[in-house]
Amino acid sequence: MPECIFCQIVAGQTKTEFLYQDQDLVVFADISPKAPVHLLIVPCRHIKSINELESKDQALVGRIFLVARQMAQKTGVAESGYKLIFNVGRGGGQLVDHLHLHLLGGKRFKE
């Protein structure tokens, strides 16, 4: 999807620094952080949102969560706690139409 900013980031067309990268996922800092640690875990393959997931994506979704755990440990928020958030659709707060998981930590969140 050439017009998708996350596809452009995955393709290396921006100056985005990856904190993690493998054949399926990339992780980078959110440009408008809502917490001291605010990372985005993004599949390399374009998937618009959770609503577009198929049964073939089960392993990828599992890897997203395992990488989130790894990044929480790497950034030092695993012990203090962190949030994982998927926004789905505009009404759910999704601003970029490419599946991504937010990892937020480094501060105490309200319940």
N, C-alpha and C positions, 0 to 999 in steps of 0.2 A: 504494500500500500504506500505509494510514493508520497502521498499527502499526510501520512500519519507521522507525527513528530517522534513517537517512540520507535517506529520502524526506521526512521532516519538515524536515531541515536544508535540502535542496534547495528545498523549498517556502517557505523563509523563516520557518518556525514556531519557530525557535530563535534565540538571539543569536549564532550562529556567524559569524565573520568569514571571508569568502572571500578567499583570496589570488589566486584566478583563477576566472573564471566565463565561460562562453559558453553557447550553446543546448544543448550536449550534455554538458558536464562542469563540475564545481566542484572546487576544491581548498581544503582547510582543514587546520589543524594537528590532529594527533592529541591527544586529551585526556589520554592516558597515554603520553607520548613515550618511546621506547626509545633515542633518540639526540638530540643537540642540534638537528638538523633532522629532524622526523618529520611528513611530510605525507601526507594521504590524497587520492587522485585518484579521484573518484566520478562515474560516469555519472548524469545527471539521470533517465534512464529506469530503472525498477526492473528489474534483472536479478539473480537470486538469487546466482549464482556463475558461475565459468567453465564449470561443467557445464551451465548453461542457455544458453550462447551458441549462436547460430545463424549460418549463413553470411551473413545480412543484417547481422551485427554486425562484419564484418571492418573496415570503415572506422572504426567507433567504437574498436575495440581499437587500431588504428594511431594514432588521435588520442590515446588514453590515453598511449601511449609518447612521442609528440611533445610533449605537454604536460608529461610527467615530465621530459624533457630541458630544456624551457624553465624549469621550476620549479627544477631543479638549478642552472641558470645563474643564475637570479634570486636564489637563496639562497646562492650562492657555494660550492657543493659540487661543481660540475661538474668542476673540475680536480683536486681532492683525491680524489674518488671517492665513490660512494654505492651503496646497494643498492635494488633494486626487488623487491618481494615481493607475490605474490598468495597468500593463504591460501584453501584450498578445503575447505569442510565443517568440521565440528567437529574431526574427527581431524587436519585440516591447520591448525588454529588459527584458523579463521574464526569470529569472535565476532558479527559483524553479517551477517545474510543479505541483503546487497546488495553486488554486485560492487564491489571497490575495490582500488586499487594503493597499497601503502605505498612511500614514498620516504624512505629513512633516510640521513643523512649527518652530517658534522661530527665524526666520530671514526673511529679505525681499527678495523675489524672483524676478528675472528678468522676464519680460513679454515674 
